[in-house]
Amino acid sequence: MRPHLAARTPEAGPRRPRHLTCTTLHSTGGLPRTGRCRRCGNPVAWHPRRNQHHIALHPAELPTAHVPEAWRWHLSSGIAHPHAGGQRWCRIPHTALCPARTPPPDTGRRLHALRRQLALRSRRLIDTAAFAPTPAPARPTAPARTRPVVQLLLGRYLADDALDRIRCTARTGPRHHQCPHPVLNPQAPAGVWRLLPLDHEHQAIPTASRLLAVYDLTRTPAGEQQRWRAQLCPHHATAHPDLNKAGWQVFTPHRHAAHIHTRLPHTDGHTPA
């Protein structure tokens, strides 16, 4: 007799961890290692794969028609294999049903109902103090990009990347790929890093808290400032190519407060400290 859609497995007590996300037991006689998920508390069964690694499967079989093809697994002589087709019943990885994880896209109605049952069971275990979930490990956050403020053509603009990584917007070749060369060029007239009043339009008194590190290009030739404003490398400045959209934003202190720096670069680099 096939089991119902929802698993009816006895509740397992806490065991010592054997995997990052699940608590498992040693088994004997070729049986799977069973236990419960450390994040939701629901039962899981660990089955070996052909590569000797293990996969955590939902303990009950499910109708194949209700399970997306990428999630179908079957067991043969105790070994878990990706579903080969033809079987009416299959297994599904616990990660596809775990209520403590973000649900996968395109979950069908039957799997959504099973996931809801597991979520309710997990809530009962937590409310009765029979289970304490282990929080998911925090993902490292990428450092914020340094976006300098550039002054040119009597205006201030926030760049879309570090000064030496601002790319030319020209589209080149038959496939119109973006030019890989930077706008900054050692052979072209260079700007100067300056501490300038934050509210330069109103000529506010430049106190330390009202200063802004700016890459100032206003003393370079007008053509050079226009090249920067168009975001072109020196080669494409006179070639009239097709262009992608430039990444500049008109700088305003209240909108771009996170990019306000009050110290100049430590060295001759191109980003403020």
C-alpha positions, -999 to +999 in steps of 0.1 A: +000+000+000+013+034-009+016+060+019-006+091+018+008+124+005+017+136+040+043+115+057+033+096+088+065+090+105+071+088+143+086+118+158+123+115+164+141+130+194+171+153+190+203+136+179+238+148+174+244+167+141+259+149+112+253+175+085+250+213+082+212+212+080+200+179+095+204+158+125+209+121+116+213+087+132+236+058+124+216+030+109+222-007+106+212-034+081+214-011+051+185+011+062+186+048+056+198+072+083+167+090+097+163+121+118+149+155+115+158+188+099+176+212+122+158+241+106+121+230+106+121+199+129+103+176+103+115+140+096+140+134+069+156+102+056+192+102+044+200+079+015+234+073-001+239+082-038+262+065-063+289+091-056+289+080-019+273+114-009+240+114+009+208+132+000+180+141+025+147+129+011+111+134+024+103+101+041+071+094+021+067+086-016+047+111-036+027+106-069+052+114-097+026+135-115+026+160-086+064+165-085+084+186-110+108+165-130+140+181-115+129+171-080+121+134-087+142+107-071+138+070-067+154+043-046+170+011-059+187-013-035+189+015-009+207+039-033+190+072-044+190+079-081+176+108-101+142+097-114+145+078-147+108+080-156+081+054-158+075+050-121+042+063-107+057+072-074+089+090-065+108+107-036+115+144-033+144+162-016+134+177+018+149+210+008+121+214-018+095+211+010+113+226+041+091+254+054+122+271+069+135+277+033+123+300+006+098+280-015+110+270-050+092+286-079+063+268-097+053+247-067+021+228-076-010+228-055-003+194-039+032+202-029+021+236-016-004+218+006+022+194+019+046+222+026+018+239+046+013+207+066+050+206+074+049+243+084+020+237+108+038+207+123+070+227+127+050+255+145+035+229+169+069+216+178+083+250+185+052+261+205+055+230+227+092+235+232+098+201+216+121+216+190+143+247+187+153+256+151+189+263+142+190+296+123+204+296+088+240+308+085+243+344+076+254+350+040+284+373+036+274+406+022+294+421-006+312+453+002+295+484-011+308+498-043+327+531-040+310+556-063+329+589-065+314+623-071+329+640-102+326+677-110+326+687-147+308+711-170+296+732-140+278+702-125+284+673-101+277+637-110+277+604-091+296+577-110+282+542-113+315+526-102+350+534-089+368+560-110+392+536-126+364+511-135+341+535-153+338+519-187+334+535-221+298+533-233+307+528-270+293+497-287+318+479-309+320+450-333+292+433-352+275+422-320+277+457-305+295+447-273+304+474-249+339+488-252+361+473-225+384+503-221+380+527-191+372+564-194+402+572-172+433+574-193+469+581-181+477+600-214+447+623-211+445+654-189+437+644-154+414+658-128+423+666-092+408+654-060+396+683-039+376+689-007+349+713-018+318+727-001+290+702-001+264+729-010+285+745-037+255+761-054+247+781-022+283+788-013+278+775+022+306+781+047+330+751+043+331+735+077+345+700+081+310+685+082+300+703+050+329+693+028+328+667+000+356+648-017+352+655-054+372+645-085+374+679-101+377+681-139+367+717-143+403+728-150+407+704-179+398+714-215+361+716-223+365+687-248+379+665-221+350+673-198+326+665-226+343+631-231+339+623-195+302+634-196+296+612-226+315+584-208+339+576-237+375+564-238+399+587-258+397+564-289+359+566-292+357+603-282+360+613-319+347+581-336+309+588-332+300+552-322+267+538-311+264+543-273+250+526-243+234+547-217+259+565-195+259+556-158+260+592-143+235+604-119+231+641-110+245+643-075+222+656-048+233+654-011+200+642+003+196+614-022+232+602-022+242+607+014+258+572+015+284+583-011+295+615+007+332+613+018+349+640+037+385+628+033+407+627+002+422+595-010+452+583+011+474+580-020+471+589-057+443+564-061+410+573-076+385+567-048+382+587-016+388+572+018 
